[in-house]
């Protein structure tokens, strides 16, 4: 039986994809640079203006957040800051 008006059951829908913030850039050019590094290794990325620290009068100024899909979070963090991921995963150190 086909549901009426496009309404279906939850199991008919695709699971919702969750975006997570992984990097905060100080301005638009820095955000674009880091986003291009992620796109080069086929990680989808979205740049979002931070509402708390936005500078609308300076178009490229203000903090930007880089968001990636949850399943790409570890790879993206390793690409942008390989040292911090290595330190937290190896179990070596203080």
Secondary structure, 3 states (H helix, E strand, C coil): CCCHHHCCCHHHCCCCCCEEEEEEEEEHHHHHHHHHHHHHCCCCEEEEEEEEEECCCCCCEEEEEEEEEHHHHHHHHHHHCHHHHHHHHCCCCC
